[in-house]
């Protein structure tokens, strides 16, 4: 690790020592955790501080506290060490025979409908590919992960802000209203108009997320501003708040599978739609992106409309035998996804 001035070099061993002391707030406990004696650990930390030209810890007789510089060092060191560990893991997997490793992020309701089906399909049709999946993310988090090369691809809600990302548009989700089971509107069967929700308390995703933006715009068009009393990053947490009676929420239709809480869903009249897209970095050279995109298109289409069951031709009916059916787990050719790649849209004013 080299500083911006290009003079300070920190090796990974010192970085791990530093993180242990920073997390334990005690040199003795950190030394035990690292299976080493305390004096050499203290010496390594002093050497690290000398190399960086700043104090990382405030030492007292009873405890060790981080300085502001130490806090920054801890945040960056954790990320660097996580990346190094992930690199070592991925390289070993490829060396052990995996065709490749793809780190994939999933947004909101896609975690509950698209992700499980996609993982199953990938295991069946791309058996040499290992998917490392991260769900329940917001689009801004996913975008940052892609830009920092912590994710290779993602299923997210447009728009994104960076022109460094490319998007392949999928079929979006209609928003539905999630209601506490005892809510006055929970018993009806017909679609609810947004105007009926005026004056209600809402729980929602954080401002800046795609669903929060669309919810706000739709409510304004219906003549009111949603009164958000609580925000939650994870869809499961959001719906738990709804089930607890804290308020109602507008969520993508796919979120229905997320709730174990007593939540009732009603469709909306003229329901707004929230988009869905596969995203990846413009300069990515991964050969896994095209087949991954193709699989996502297949999964999303099946989630929306059910699996395709084409009628076989008379010739196919007469010639087919059990031996000709592709067995589970067998790799079959994956078609390239339709070319619908667009540069990321510009940020909304």
N, C-alpha and C positions, 0 to 999 in steps of 0.2 A: 504494500500500500504506500503510495507516494503522495505527499501533500501538493497543493496547488503551487507552492514555491519550488517543488521538485527537489527538495533537500532531505525530507524526513521519510525514512523507510521503516515500516512496521511489518514484522512477519506474522503469519497466522497464529503461531504458537503464543506470541505475546498478546495477540488479540483475544485468544481464548482465555488466557490467564486474566486479562482485564475484565472480561465479561463475567467470569466466575466471582471475582472480588466484588464487582459492581452489583451482582445479583444477591450475593450473600451478605454484603455490607460488613464483612468480617474476614480478615486475612486468615485466621486459624481455620474457620469453616471452609473457606475457599480452598485452602491447602489440602484439607481432608478430601474435599470433593474431587480435587485434581490428582489425588494420591501422590503428593509430594510434600517435602518439608516446607515450613513457613519461611525461613530465611531466604532461600533461593527465589521463592515467589515474590517476596517483598523487593528483592534485588531486581527482578525482571520488571516489576511495575515502576520502580524508580528509573530504570533504564528507558522504559517507554516514555515516561514523562520528560526525561532529558531529551530524548529524540524528538518529541513533539514540541518541546520548548514551552510547556504549560503544565500546570497541576491538574490532575484528573480527579483527585480525591482530597477531601478535607478529613484529616485523621485526628481522632480524639482517643482518649484512653479506653473508651467503651465501644465506640463504633466508628465506622467509616462512611462518610457521605460523599456523594458526587458533587463536583463543581458543575457550573453550567457547561464548561467544555467537556467534562466527563459525561454529562447527560447526552450531549450530542454524539460523543464517541460511542456510547452504549447503543444508541439507536442505529447508527451507521454500522457498527461492528456486528450487531445481531443480524442485520440484513446481509452483510458481506459473508458471514459465516454460513448463513442459511443457503445463500447462492452457491457457495463452494461445496457444501454438503450435497445440495441437489445436483450439482454438476458431477460430483463423484458417483452419486447413485445412478444418474442417467447413463453415464459412460459405462459403468459396470453392466447395466441392464443390456445395453446395445452389444457390449462385448460378450455377454452371455447368450447372445443369439436373438435378441429382440430386433425387429426390423427398424424400430425407432421408438422414440418417446415423445408424446405430445402433451404439453401442459395446457389445460383448457379451463377457462372460467365460464361460469353460467350465472345469468342474472335472474333474480326473483323467481317467478313461477316456472321458468324453464328448468329450474332445479328439480321440480317435482314431476314434470311431464316429459320434457325432452331429454333431460340428462340420463335417467335410468334406461330409457329405450335406446338411446344412442350408445351407451356403454355396452349394452347387450349386443347390439348390432355390430359394433366395432369388434368385440371379442369373437363374434361368429365369422365375420367376413374379412377382417384384417387381423388375424390371430397373432401376427408378429408385432403388432403395435400396442404399446402400453399407454393408456390414458391416465394422466394424473389430473384429477378433476377437483375444482374448487367451486362450490356452489354458494347461493345466497349472497351474491355480490351485487353492488350497484354499478351502473355503467361508468361513473367517474373512477371507481376503484379498478374496474376492469381495464379501462383505457390506460390508466397509469401502469398497470401490470404489463400490458402489451408494450408500451413505450419503453419500459425499463427491462424488457426481455425476461420478465418473470413468468409471462404467459406466452404461448405460441399462437393460440387462437382462442376465440371466445364466442359465445352466443349472448348477445346483449341487446339493449333497447336503444335505437338511435334517438337523437343524433349524438355524434361524438365531436369533440372540439378540434382534434389534431388532424391535419392533412397528411400525417405520416401513416394513418391507418386506412385500410380499404375495407369496404362493406359489401357483402353479398346479401341482398334483401330477401327475407323469408316472409311467409304469410303471418300477419300480425294477429294480436288477440283483441277481442272486444272487452271493454271494461264492464264489470258487473258490480253491484253494490253488495257488500258483505255486512250483515246486520246481526246484532245480538239476538238470540233465539226468542227473547221476550219483547222485542221491539214491535211497535205498533204496525210496522209495514212487513213484518216477517211472515204473517199469516196469508197474505195475498198470493195469487198465482200469476196475475197479469204483470207485464213489464211496468216498471216504476219510471216516472218522469223525473228528471233532475230537479225540476222546480219543487217537487214534493220534499226534497232534502234540505231546502232552505231552512236555516235556523237550527239544524242538527249539529251536534258535535262530531267532528271527524278525527280519526287517527289516520296517519298517512306516512308515506315515505319521506325522507329528508328533501328539503328544497333543492332543486337542481337535478333531481332524478327525473327520468322521462315520464314516469307515471304521475309524479307530483305536478309536473308542469302541465300535462294534459288534463289532469283533474282540475287544476286551478282555472285553466282556460275554459273548460266545458262548463264549470259552475258559473263563471262570469258571464258566459253566453246565455245561461239560464236565468240570469238576473241577480245572482248573489255571490258573495265571497265565502268560500268554505272556512269554517272556524275550526282550525286544527288544534286540538288540545294535547296531542302526544304524537311524536314521530318514532319510527323504528326502521332500522336498516334491513332486518331480515323479515321476509314475508311471514314466516311462522310466528315470529314475535308480534308482528302487526295484527295477525288474526287472533292471537291469544288475547290481545287488548280488546279486540271487538267482542270475543266470546265472554270477556269479563265485564262487558257493559260499558266500557269507557267511551265508546262512540262507534260510528259506522265508518266504512272505508270503501273507496273505489279501488278495485284490484283487477288485474288481468284474469280472464276466465280460467286460465291454467292454474291459478292459485287455489282453486277449489280443493285440490288434493293435499294442500299443505296443512289444513286445520284439523287438529284433533279436538278443538274446543267446540262448544255449542254455537255454531255460526250458521246462519241462514243466508242463502244467496238469491238475489232477485235480478233478473235482467233489466236493462235500462232501455227506455224508448230513445231511438236515435243514438245508441251507445257509441261513444267515441272509441277509436281503435288505437292501440299502442303498438308500435312497430317491433319487429324482431329481425335480427341480422346476424350473420357470421362475420366476425371481424378478425383481421390479422394485420401485421405490420407490412407496410409497402415494400420494404427491402428484404422481407423474409425469403429465404431460399429453401425452406423446408419442402421436400417432396411429398410430405404427408398432408399438406393443406388441401390440394385438389380432391383427393379421395375423402378427406374429412368433410369438406363442403358437400360433396355428393351424398354422404351418409346423413348429414344434418337435413338436407332437403327431403330425403326419403322419410326420415323420422317425423319431421314436422308435418308432412303431408299425411302420414298415417295417423298421427295424433289428431289431426283436424278431421279427416274424412274416413278413417279406417283403412286397414290394409287392402291393397289392390288385389282383386281376384279375377284376372282376365279369363274369359271363356276359352278353353282350349279348342283348337281346330280339330276336325274329324281325324286328320292324319296324326295329330299329336295324341288324341285319345286312343287310337288304335296302336300306336307305337310305344307309348309310355309304359315303363315297367318300374318296379320299386328300385331296381339297381340304377336307374337313370336319375333318380331324385338326388339333389345335392345333399349330402349328409350334414347334420349340425356340426359346426366347428370347422367346416371345410371352407377354404378361401375361394371366393369367386371373383371375377373381374368387377371392379368398381367403376362405373361410368363417371366421366368428369362432369361436375356440376354445370348447369347452364351458365352461360357467360352473362352475369348480371352484376358485374363488379363496378361499383361507382366510387369515386373519391368521396371522402367524408364531407358531409354538408358543413357549411359555415355556421358558426355559433349564432344563435338567435340574438337579436338585439335586446 
